[in-house]
């Protein structure tokens, strides 16, 4: 029996080697058939990773330059080169800096320009501050209750207590400006 066992063992070993060899031939055939696709995919993946690394590096460099320009502008707001660098490297930060400077200088013309910004926060804030500087009512999403309060104050100054009451009723009792609204409501009583 040992010879039969040896023969079976040799046959199984040969069939195992045949299967490995057969698999290798199939793999070689697949490789030859799809060689361009395989290498194209590898090249595309390499280009993607290299490209994304380069783009990320360029973005970080641009932001570092913008931050350096912003820090320079905080020390010296009149620095024209830093202002231009900030404008080209980070337009959103440039708008925010311009808004800040316009508010400090109370520059209504600059605020009107900024009110056309694509950045909704800068645009809304600019409209609100410009209206306050011109002492007229403002329509603001961010400063809604403050705008209502100021509108009521302007109405009281104009002697229109009914309009002032309407505006003051729009302010929620849980709002931080509610105590001021209550004071102005009392002021409308005195206007009569």
Backbone as CSV, one residue per row, in Angstrom:
resi,resn,N_x,N_y,N_z,CA_x,CA_y,CA_z,C_x,C_y,C_z
1,UNK,0.804,-1.192,0.000,0.000,0.000,0.000,0.845,1.252,0.000
2,UNK,1.978,1.132,0.468,2.788,2.322,0.547,3.170,2.801,-0.850
3,UNK,3.328,1.876,-1.823,3.633,2.291,-3.188,2.416,3.008,-3.773
4,UNK,1.214,2.461,-3.487,-0.004,3.111,-3.986,-0.165,4.490,-3.348
5,UNK,0.146,4.564,-2.070,0.054,5.872,-1.392,1.060,6.848,-1.998
6,UNK,2.253,6.323,-2.289,3.257,7.186,-2.903,2.830,7.653,-4.286
7,UNK,2.216,6.775,-5.058,1.750,7.124,-6.401,0.653,8.181,-6.304
8,UNK,-0.270,7.990,-5.355,-1.345,8.976,-5.168,-0.763,10.325,-4.731
9,UNK,0.209,10.249,-3.859,0.841,11.483,-3.383,1.526,12.223,-4.528
10,UNK,2.245,11.472,-5.398,2.938,12.071,-6.528,1.928,12.658,-7.508
11,UNK,0.810,11.917,-7.749,-0.233,12.431,-8.648,-0.839,13.728,-8.094
12,UNK,-1.086,13.757,-6.784,-1.690,14.962,-6.195,-0.708,16.137,-6.264
13,UNK,0.561,15.835,-6.055,1.566,16.884,-6.151,1.662,17.412,-7.575
14,UNK,1.649,16.486,-8.548,1.707,16.899,-9.937,0.459,17.704,-10.318
15,UNK,-0.713,17.271,-9.869,-1.940,18.006,-10.202,-1.918,19.383,-9.522
16,UNK,-1.359,19.492,-8.321,-1.219,20.784,-7.639,-0.277,21.694,-8.404
17,UNK,0.851,21.143,-8.869,1.795,21.930,-9.659,1.174,22.343,-10.993
18,UNK,0.395,21.402,-11.577,-0.281,21.740,-12.822,-1.246,22.905,-12.611
19,UNK,-1.965,22.885,-11.488,-2.930,23.963,-11.205,-2.197,25.299,-11.022
20,UNK,-1.083,25.273,-10.339,-0.303,26.504,-10.147,0.192,27.012,-11.495
21,UNK,0.711,26.094,-12.302,1.202,26.464,-13.617,0.064,26.985,-14.498
22,UNK,-1.098,26.340,-14.399,-2.264,26.769,-15.164,-2.712,28.171,-14.730
23,UNK,-2.689,28.419,-13.435,-3.049,29.743,-12.918,-2.060,30.796,-13.405
24,UNK,-0.790,30.446,-13.428,0.230,31.383,-13.895,0.007,31.713,-15.374
25,UNK,-0.332,30.725,-16.168,-0.602,30.979,-17.580,-1.842,31.854,-17.763
26,UNK,-2.874,31.601,-16.949,-4.089,32.425,-17.026,-3.770,33.876,-16.637
27,UNK,-2.967,34.014,-15.606,-2.586,35.353,-15.150,-1.777,36.074,-16.220
28,UNK,-0.876,35.356,-16.859,-0.076,35.948,-17.927,-0.954,36.341,-19.103
29,UNK,-1.922,35.529,-19.421,-2.846,35.835,-20.513,-3.665,37.083,-20.186
30,UNK,-4.164,37.160,-18.960,-4.918,38.343,-18.534,-4.044,39.587,-18.580
31,UNK,-2.812,39.446,-18.134,-1.894,40.591,-18.143,-1.655,41.082,-19.566
32,UNK,-1.408,40.149,-20.478,-1.162,40.537,-21.870,-2.397,41.204,-22.469
33,UNK,-3.563,40.699,-22.106,-4.799,41.220,-22.663,-5.111,42.626,-22.135
34,UNK,-4.875,42.851,-20.848,-5.245,44.124,-20.201,-4.043,44.963,-19.765
35,UNK,-2.884,44.733,-20.409,-1.662,45.422,-20.015,-1.825,46.950,-20.087
36,UNK,-2.383,47.464,-21.161,-2.556,48.909,-21.305,-3.507,49.471,-20.242
37,UNK,-4.567,48.755,-19.964,-5.526,49.212,-18.957,-4.896,49.225,-17.563
38,UNK,-4.138,48.206,-17.254,-3.486,48.126,-15.936,-2.482,49.261,-15.769
39,UNK,-1.622,49.452,-16.753,-0.607,50.504,-16.653,-1.239,51.897,-16.721
40,UNK,-2.305,52.028,-17.495,-3.017,53.304,-17.566,-3.633,53.659,-16.217
41,UNK,-4.208,52.670,-15.546,-4.800,52.899,-14.225,-3.725,53.263,-13.209
42,UNK,-2.615,52.560,-13.245,-1.508,52.874,-12.327,-0.991,54.288,-12.579
43,UNK,-0.822,54.643,-13.850,-0.333,55.990,-14.187,-1.338,57.056,-13.757
44,UNK,-2.637,56.808,-13.974,-3.677,57.773,-13.589,-3.687,57.967,-12.070
45,UNK,-3.554,56.882,-11.327,-3.519,56.985,-9.865,-2.295,57.776,-9.397
46,UNK,-1.153,57.507,-10.013,0.058,58.250,-9.660,-0.103,59.731,-9.967
47,UNK,-0.616,60.051,-11.150,-0.829,61.456,-11.511,-1.823,62.128,-10.576
48,UNK,-2.874,61.414,-10.200,-3.867,61.983,-9.284,-3.230,62.333,-7.941
49,UNK,-2.482,61.407,-7.363,-1.878,61.658,-6.056,-0.798,62.739,-6.123
50,UNK,-0.011,62.724,-7.164,1.016,63.764,-7.321,0.351,65.123,-7.539
51,UNK,-0.672,65.167,-8.386,-1.386,66.412,-8.647,-2.068,66.968,-7.406
52,UNK,-2.712,66.099,-6.637,-3.391,66.581,-5.424,-2.382,67.077,-4.395
53,UNK,-1.229,66.449,-4.324,-0.193,66.912,-3.401,0.331,68.284,-3.823
54,UNK,0.566,68.467,-5.111,1.046,69.758,-5.617,-0.002,70.838,-5.396
55,UNK,-1.277,70.532,-5.674,-2.357,71.520,-5.490,-2.487,71.901,-4.015
56,UNK,-2.392,70.945,-3.138,-2.482,71.227,-1.698,-1.314,72.100,-1.247
57,UNK,-0.143,71.815,-1.778,1.039,72.615,-1.446,0.875,74.044,-1.932
58,UNK,0.352,74.222,-3.150,0.127,75.569,-3.678,-0.918,76.318,-2.851
59,UNK,-1.956,75.619,-2.433,-3.016,76.239,-1.621,-2.452,76.697,-0.277
60,UNK,-1.658,75.856,0.346,-1.058,76.228,1.632,-0.113,77.410,1.476
61,UNK,0.632,77.448,0.396,1.537,78.569,0.139,0.749,79.862,-0.051
62,UNK,-0.345,79.784,-0.811,-1.180,80.960,-1.048,-1.784,81.469,0.271
63,UNK,-2.263,80.546,1.103,-2.833,80.944,2.387,-1.779,81.518,3.326
64,UNK,-0.578,80.964,3.289,0.501,81.495,4.135,0.850,82.916,3.709
65,UNK,0.909,83.165,2.398,1.182,84.520,1.905,0.064,85.482,2.312
66,UNK,-1.180,85.019,2.214,-2.320,85.863,2.588,-2.295,86.169,4.087
67,UNK,-1.971,85.178,4.886,-1.906,85.404,6.332,-0.789,86.384,6.695
68,UNK,0.338,86.258,6.014,1.453,87.180,6.252,1.041,88.607,5.874
69,UNK,0.357,88.746,4.753,-0.112,90.068,4.323,-1.133,90.621,5.307
70,UNK,-2.014,89.761,5.807,-3.025,90.202,6.773,-2.375,90.695,8.062
71,UNK,-1.385,89.967,8.533,-0.677,90.399,9.750,0.032,91.733,9.525
72,UNK,0.586,91.909,8.343,1.228,93.181,7.997,0.197,94.306,7.994
73,UNK,-0.980,94.025,7.432,-2.030,95.040,7.365,-2.595,95.388,8.744
74,UNK,-2.547,94.456,9.652,-3.007,94.762,11.004,-2.079,95.771,11.669
75,UNK,-0.795,95.686,11.347,0.168,96.640,11.897,0.144,97.952,11.123
76,UNK,0.028,97.855,9.802,0.053,99.037,8.946,-1.027,98.907,7.867
77,UNK,-2.243,99.403,8.099,-3.337,99.247,7.136,-3.107,99.948,5.801
78,UNK,-2.139,100.840,5.723,-1.888,101.575,4.483,-0.883,100.877,3.564
79,UNK,-0.381,99.723,3.929,0.616,99.005,3.126,-0.033,98.482,1.840
80,UNK,0.267,99.118,0.728,-0.382,98.807,-0.553,0.002,97.421,-1.074
81,UNK,1.249,97.025,-0.899,1.668,95.714,-1.422,0.997,94.581,-0.636
82,UNK,0.896,94.745,0.674,0.220,93.725,1.482,-1.262,93.669,1.137
83,UNK,-1.845,94.834,0.859,-3.260,94.891,0.490,-3.490,94.164,-0.834
84,UNK,-2.617,94.381,-1.794,-2.743,93.714,-3.094,-2.523,92.207,-2.961
85,UNK,-1.550,91.823,-2.148,-1.296,90.393,-1.920,-2.516,89.736,-1.306
86,UNK,-3.098,90.384,-0.312,-4.283,89.829,0.341,-5.442,89.741,-0.648
87,UNK,-5.586,90.730,-1.491,-6.685,90.754,-2.461,-6.560,89.616,-3.462
88,UNK,-5.349,89.313,-3.904,-5.157,88.257,-4.901,-5.113,86.861,-4.280
89,UNK,-4.530,86.747,-3.105,-4.337,85.422,-2.506,-5.561,84.926,-1.733
90,UNK,-6.312,85.838,-1.100,-7.482,85.422,-0.310,-8.543,86.523,-0.371
91,UNK,-9.363,86.535,-1.424,-10.357,87.599,-1.594,-11.360,87.697,-0.447
92,UNK,-11.731,86.584,0.151,-12.699,86.611,1.255,-12.113,87.341,2.464
93,UNK,-10.871,87.070,2.788,-10.215,87.756,3.901,-10.002,89.229,3.568
94,UNK,-9.747,89.531,2.297,-9.606,90.919,1.867,-10.915,91.681,2.093
95,UNK,-12.044,91.072,1.749,-13.337,91.724,1.973,-13.597,91.949,3.453
96,UNK,-13.250,90.971,4.254,-13.448,91.108,5.696,-12.568,92.229,6.260
97,UNK,-11.323,92.294,5.796,-10.431,93.370,6.239,-10.961,94.725,5.775
98,UNK,-11.428,94.793,4.537,-11.975,96.041,4.007,-13.198,96.473,4.802
99,UNK,-14.038,95.519,5.168,-15.215,95.825,5.986,-14.783,96.389,7.340
100,UNK,-13.823,95.750,7.938,-13.322,96.194,9.245,-12.779,97.616,9.172
101,UNK,-11.998,97.895,8.138,-11.428,99.239,7.987,-12.509,100.276,7.685
102,UNK,-13.489,99.910,6.878,-14.569,100.847,6.547,-15.393,101.186,7.782
103,UNK,-15.595,100.205,8.649,-16.338,100.459,9.888,-15.521,101.361,10.806
104,UNK,-14.217,101.101,10.917,-13.358,101.942,11.766,-13.358,103.389,11.286
105,UNK,-13.295,103.567,9.963,-13.215,104.919,9.387,-14.604,105.518,9.144
106,UNK,-15.649,104.720,9.374,-17.032,105.121,9.109,-17.180,105.607,7.666
107,UNK,-16.662,104.802,6.750,-16.655,105.108,5.323,-17.895,104.490,4.670
108,UNK,-18.953,105.298,4.514,-20.208,104.804,3.955,-20.055,104.363,2.499
109,UNK,-19.217,105.033,1.734,-19.017,104.673,0.326,-18.395,103.278,0.202
110,UNK,-17.398,103.002,1.022,-16.763,101.670,0.992,-17.757,100.600,1.440
111,UNK,-18.587,100.927,2.424,-19.581,99.961,2.900,-20.630,99.676,1.822
112,UNK,-21.002,100.699,1.064,-21.961,100.472,-0.031,-21.346,99.564,-1.092
113,UNK,-20.067,99.740,-1.355,-19.380,98.866,-2.310,-19.363,97.427,-1.797
114,UNK,-19.072,97.276,-0.510,-19.007,95.938,0.084,-20.386,95.290,0.206
115,UNK,-21.439,96.077,0.167,-22.778,95.498,0.277,-23.138,94.678,-0.967
116,UNK,-22.371,94.810,-2.032,-22.583,94.007,-3.238,-21.716,92.746,-3.238
117,UNK,-21.100,92.444,-2.125,-20.200,91.291,-2.023,-20.956,89.976,-2.223
118,UNK,-20.241,88.975,-2.708,-20.816,87.634,-2.838,-20.922,86.955,-1.485
119,UNK,-20.098,87.370,-0.547,-20.140,86.842,0.810,-21.345,87.460,1.521
120,UNK,-22.331,86.642,1.847,-23.578,87.139,2.407,-23.377,87.848,3.743
121,UNK,-22.475,87.372,4.559,-22.243,87.985,5.864,-21.667,89.391,5.698
122,UNK,-20.667,89.525,4.841,-20.061,90.837,4.602,-21.082,91.777,3.966
123,UNK,-21.841,91.279,2.995,-22.830,92.119,2.313,-23.900,92.604,3.282
124,UNK,-24.450,91.700,4.085,-25.513,92.081,5.023,-24.992,93.027,6.102
125,UNK,-23.829,92.722,6.633,-23.242,93.591,7.663,-22.934,94.975,7.102
126,UNK,-22.459,95.030,5.870,-22.141,96.317,5.240,-23.401,97.150,5.038
127,UNK,-24.470,96.511,4.573,-25.738,97.232,4.404,-26.231,97.782,5.737
128,UNK,-26.134,96.972,6.771,-26.616,97.379,8.089,-25.822,98.572,8.627
129,UNK,-24.501,98.481,8.571,-23.662,99.557,9.102,-23.811,100.827,8.263
130,UNK,-23.888,100.691,6.946,-24.066,101.857,6.076,-25.378,102.565,6.393
131,UNK,-26.447,101.797,6.608,-27.734,102.394,6.966,-27.642,103.115,8.306
132,UNK,-26.930,102.546,9.253,-26.761,103.196,10.560,-25.976,104.493,10.442
133,UNK,-24.939,104.478,9.610,-24.149,105.699,9.429,-24.972,106.810,8.787
134,UNK,-25.883,106.415,7.906,-26.723,107.400,7.229,-27.993,107.711,8.015
135,UNK,-28.130,107.079,9.187,-29.275,107.280,10.075,-30.592,107.013,9.354
136,UNK,-30.637,105.836,8.723,-31.872,105.395,8.077,-32.119,103.949,8.470
137,UNK,-33.340,103.480,8.203,-33.696,102.114,8.590,-32.913,101.100,7.765
138,UNK,-32.588,100.011,8.418,-31.833,98.947,7.753,-32.673,97.683,7.706
139,UNK,-32.467,96.899,6.672,-33.112,95.596,6.562,-31.996,94.563,6.590
140,UNK,-31.889,93.850,7.709,-30.760,92.942,7.884,-31.239,91.576,8.359
141,UNK,-30.626,90.542,7.814,-30.924,89.195,8.287,-30.134,88.891,9.557
142,UNK,-28.899,89.333,9.602,-28.037,89.044,10.748,-28.378,89.893,11.972
143,UNK,-28.746,91.120,11.732,-29.017,92.061,12.817,-30.496,92.447,12.821
144,UNK,-31.361,91.476,12.597,-32.782,91.744,12.424,-33.365,92.520,13.595
145,UNK,-33.151,92.043,14.797,-33.755,92.694,15.965,-33.123,94.049,16.253
146,UNK,-31.830,94.156,16.033,-31.189,95.468,16.209,-31.721,96.458,15.171
147,UNK,-31.947,95.987,13.947,-32.484,96.851,12.903,-33.894,97.309,13.264
148,UNK,-34.691,96.401,13.830,-36.044,96.778,14.265,-35.970,97.799,15.399
149,UNK,-35.072,97.588,16.326,-34.904,98.510,17.446,-34.486,99.899,16.954
150,UNK,-33.535,99.940,16.059,-33.079,101.221,15.520,-34.156,101.883,14.666
151,UNK,-34.923,101.070,13.919,-36.041,101.610,13.147,-37.083,102.237,14.064
152,UNK,-37.343,101.580,15.205,-38.289,102.129,16.180,-37.747,103.435,16.759
153,UNK,-36.460,103.475,17.034,-35.852,104.696,17.570,-35.971,105.853,16.579
154,UNK,-35.717,105.554,15.307,-35.840,106.590,14.276,-37.295,107.054,14.135
155,UNK,-38.236,106.112,14.272,-39.653,106.480,14.199,-40.040,107.371,15.387
156,UNK,-39.512,107.071,16.565,-39.788,107.901,17.750,-39.229,109.299,17.528
157,UNK,-38.012,109.360,17.001,-37.413,110.678,16.735,-38.234,111.474,15.723
158,UNK,-38.866,110.766,14.772,-39.693,111.429,13.763,-41.092,111.734,14.289
159,UNK,-41.418,111.222,15.486,-42.724,111.473,16.091,-43.792,110.480,15.670
160,UNK,-43.417,109.364,15.055,-44.382,108.351,14.612,-44.394,107.195,15.612
161,UNK,-45.160,107.355,16.699,-45.160,106.347,17.756,-45.855,105.063,17.324
162,UNK,-46.804,105.114,16.420,-47.497,103.907,15.959,-46.531,102.990,15.207
163,UNK,-45.747,103.578,14.326,-44.750,102.800,13.581,-43.705,102.226,14.537
164,UNK,-43.309,103.026,15.528,-42.326,102.566,16.505,-42.862,101.371,17.284
165,UNK,-44.128,101.438,17.696,-44.734,100.311,18.437,-44.772,99.053,17.575
166,UNK,-45.111,99.204,16.301,-45.147,98.053,15.393,-43.779,97.388,15.319
167,UNK,-42.768,98.193,15.176,-41.398,97.651,15.078,-40.982,96.985,16.380
168,UNK,-41.336,97.589,17.504,-40.944,97.035,18.799,-41.684,95.734,19.110
169,UNK,-42.865,95.554,18.580,-43.622,94.314,18.784,-42.971,93.142,18.046
170,UNK,-42.174,93.426,17.047,-41.506,92.374,16.280,-40.318,91.763,17.027
171,UNK,-39.886,92.416,18.092,-38.730,91.926,18.854,-39.205,90.911,19.887
172,UNK,-38.592,89.748,19.872,-38.935,88.660,20.781,-38.564,89.025,22.218
173,UNK,-39.395,88.616,23.157,-39.164,88.930,24.572,-37.914,88.230,25.113
174,UNK,-37.468,87.160,24.454,-36.271,86.442,24.913,-34.996,86.978,24.274
175,UNK,-35.143,87.962,23.443,-33.994,88.536,22.743,-33.124,89.339,23.700
176,UNK,-31.821,89.396,23.415,-30.937,90.219,24.242,-31.271,91.712,24.176
177,UNK,-31.948,92.143,23.115,-32.303,93.560,22.999,-33.699,93.852,23.547
178,UNK,-34.366,92.848,24.113,-35.717,93.028,24.644,-35.780,94.116,25.727
179,UNK,-34.813,94.193,26.646,-34.889,95.273,27.645,-34.849,96.663,27.004
180,UNK,-34.057,96.823,25.965,-34.012,98.102,25.263,-35.339,98.371,24.551
181,UNK,-35.929,97.319,24.006,-37.220,97.468,23.342,-38.278,97.907,24.353
182,UNK,-38.227,97.354,25.554,-39.172,97.751,26.604,-38.984,99.221,26.953
183,UNK,-37.751,99.654,27.068,-37.483,101.078,27.357,-38.031,101.967,26.241
184,UNK,-37.848,101.546,25.011,-38.365,102.359,23.900,-39.885,102.349,23.865
185,UNK,-40.502,101.227,24.278,-41.964,101.206,24.358,-42.460,102.262,25.343
186,UNK,-41.763,102.379,26.448,-42.115,103.419,27.431,-41.917,104.802,26.835
187,UNK,-40.893,104.954,26.005,-40.654,106.244,25.371,-41.769,106.607,24.396
188,UNK,-42.380,105.578,23.764,-43.493,105.880,22.855,-44.685,106.385,23.622
189,UNK,-44.830,105.992,24.883,-45.943,106.487,25.703,-45.779,107.967,25.970
190,UNK,-44.538,108.397,26.149,-44.266,109.801,26.463,-44.418,110.681,25.229
191,UNK,-44.268,110.100,24.025,-44.343,110.877,22.802,-45.764,111.376,22.554
192,UNK,-46.761,110.598,22.987,-48.170,110.967,22.739,-48.421,112.292,23.278
